Amino acid sequence: MRALVQRVSEARVSVDGRVTGEIAGGFVIFICAVASDSATEAELLARKIAKLRIFRDDEDRMNRAILDAGGSALVVSQFTLAADLSSRGNRPGFSRAAPPELGRELYERFCVVLSDEGITVATGEFGADMAVSLVNDGPVTIWMDSQDWAKSRKN
């Protein structure tokens, strides 16, 4: 699974003008399942993000996790994180993205595990055309890919 994690001071997501999720501060997590993913990757990524220490401590260092900072997570499905730009053209391909049924299942599993870690989770609407607004704090933006960890575990 792939995730783009942004530390935010506020964020919301709307579908057709209706707010589906909103947080005061914490993480906005754009998440994408790729075709080779399973529940294992969703769980691993959720647990890793829950422990990600990118919030400021008393010495102004990024040393606190989201729970330590009292933050919430807004999780938004975004299949475009699977974009493949390796072809000669300028139009990205999305064949690496998981099929919608698997993508939804893994998105939902990710949200459940993140919640099980004690984090309040708000969401967008899987597969919908969403409007996301956020105020990036820092700015802090972290790219995560569970396939990178699979490679490092093999070495």
N, C-alpha and C positions, 0 to 999 in steps of 0.2 A: 504494500500500500504506500501511497505517497501522500504527504501532507505539507502544506505551507502554513506555518504557525506564525501569527502576528500577535505581539503583546499590544493590547489596546487599553485605552482609558474608557471607551464606550463603543458599542456597535449594535447594529440591528439589521435584520433581513426582512424584506417584504416580498409578497407575491400578490400581484394585481392590486397593489395599494394597501393590502392587509398585512400588518406586522405579524410574522410567524415566530420570530425569536428576537430577544433583545437582552443585552447585558450591560452592566455599569462599568465593568472593568475585568480584565483577565486575558483570555485568548480568543482570537478568531482562528478557527482551524478549517482551512479548505482541504477537503479530503477526497481521495480518488483511489478506487480499487482497480488494479490491473488484472488481466485475465488469469494470471497464474496465482493469484492470491487466494488465501483461505482464511478461516476464522483465526488461525494462529497468528497471521500477520496483523489482523485487526486488533487482536488482544495485545500483542507485543507493542504495537505503535501507541495504543491508548495508554498503556502502563508507562511507556517511555515518556510520553508527553506529560502525563500526570506528575512525573518526577523531574521534569525539565526545569533547571534552576536558572531562570532568566529574569527574575524580579529582583529589584534592588533591596539590599539589606540596610542596616543602620549605618554602614560605612560606604554606602552608595555603590556597592559592588553587586553584580548580578549573581546572587547566591541563594535566592529563595525560590521555592516551587510555588505553583499557583495556589495550593491550599494554604501555604504559609502566608501568602499575600492576601488571602480572602477573596480571590478572584473566581470567576465563572468562565465557562467556555461556550462560545457560539460555534456550532459545527455546521458547515455548509458543504454539501456534496458538489464536487466540481470535476467532472470527467475530463475537462481540458488539461488537467495536470498530466494526463497520459499522452499529451501531444508528441508526435514524432515528426521532427523536422529534418530527418536525414536524407530525404529525397532531394532532387535537384530543384524542384519547384518551390514556391513560397507558401503553398497551402499546407497546413499541418494535417497529418493523418491521425486518426484516433483509434485505430484497430487494436492498440495495446490495452485500451480500457476494457474493464470487465463488462460482460453483457449486463443489461439493466437489472435483471433478476438477482444476479450475484452481487452486483454493485450495491443494490438496495440492502441486501442481506448483510453485507460486510459493513456498510455505513451504519446500519442499525446496531450491529454487534459492537462496533467501535464506540458508539454513543453509550450503550449499556455498560461496557467495561469502564469507560471514563467516569460515568456516574457511580459505578461500584467503587471506584477509587475515592469517592467522597466529593467529587466536583459537581457543582450545579451545572447542568447542561441545557442549553437552549439550541434550537435547530432551525434550519431552513426547511424547505420542502423538497424531498428527493425528486429529481427529474424536472422540476419546475423552472420557469424563467424567473430568476430572482434578482432583486435589487438589494445590494449589500452596501451599507454605509458604515464606516469605522473611522476611529481616530487612532492611528498607530502611535504607540507610546515609545519614544526613543529616537528614532524608529528602531524597533527590533523585529526582524523577520528571519525565521529559521526554516530551511528546506530539509525535509526528512523523507527517506525512502527505505522501507524495510528490506528491500533487496540488497542495499549496501551492508546491512548487518548480517544478512545471510552469507554474503561473500566473505566478510571478516571472520565469521564463525568457522568457515571451511578452512581458513588459512592457519 
